[in-house]
Amino acid sequence: MSALTFAAAWQAYRRAEKLLPAKPAPVTPRRIADAGAIAAEFDLVALDAWGVLNLGETAIATAPAAVARLRAAGKRLVVLSNSGSRDAEISAARLRRFGFDFTASEIITGLDLVPAALAALALAPPVGFIAGAAAALPALTAGMLALGDDAAAYDRVSGIVFLSAGAWSEARQSLLAASLARRKRPLIVANPDIASPEPACMAAEPGWYAQRIAAATSARVVRRHPPHRHPRRSRGGLPHAPDRGRLRARRRRPRAGAGERHLAGLHRATALAAATAAPHIIILWPAMVAASQKRMRKTPMVAMITAAE
């Protein structure tokens, strides 16, 4: 795991601003002591995972009780995560170990967006994948080629899925950059985070490495979304949207290193990046963008509680 300085992470997020939605109108911040203070104003609460529910392998001390109070008040909950190494089932099990009661149907992760992106690209086998040593994703990676220190493997694949950076290194980054410079192919980034504040350091995430690949290879970067259907609607996700509603963002904990649009509360929510052509880098961003942003705006009283990026 590589560590970043705050300055490096901040500058990288600012460079990524062009991939984000337009900035919303200015709002007056409102400080609250607990989510319960605003619960009566909202029907659905969207919770960021990292920095709101947990930090690393430790639950935020007040979070389980706060979630329990929201449930007792009858609020619908959804958890949004950029994780590229845990799907909804694994994420739900992990959160239960921290004392939460979320089900898989209430969780949307970056990893859940990968199958549709791969289907849209229809890549010939083998497809390569990058993941930490602890990643256990046989349903997704079966038939794929794990990329590590073998330089020839990078040239063999028709595309690459960057799931997580736990086992990534500068040497492997150089192999990836060189291979994509020789022959441009899709690089699907399942976790768009650039930096993740760990208890001991600020860790580099796949978005950091993807941004560097784009700069080194002049690759085109896109972030797309589904125009019609929410990816979890069939599993009891966000409610159908009557007229006239609003989205309100609540940032619970400071989290280092993100751009102004992240600060506006747009970094997490539901979108599916599925490419219809073959751009060089595809960012899978569970973020509040385009069609999904419009859909949540039509849902009466939606609160989004996210780490302040």
Secondary structure, 3 states (H helix, E strand, C coil): CCECCHHHHHHHHHHHHHHCCCCCCCCCCCCCCCHHHCHHHCCEEEEECECCCEECCEECCCHHHHHHHHHHCCCEEEEEECCCCCCHHHHHHHHHHCCCCCCHHHEEECHHHHHHHHHHHCCCCCCEEECCCCCCCHHHHCCCEECCCCHHHHHHCCCEEECCCCCCCHHHHHHHHHHHHHCCCCEEECCCCCEEECCCCEEECHHHHHHHHHHHHCCCEECCCCCCCCCCHHHCCCCCCCCCCCEEEEEEEECCCCCHHHHHHHCCCCCCCCCCCCCCEEECCCCCCHHHHHHHHCCCCEEEEEEEC
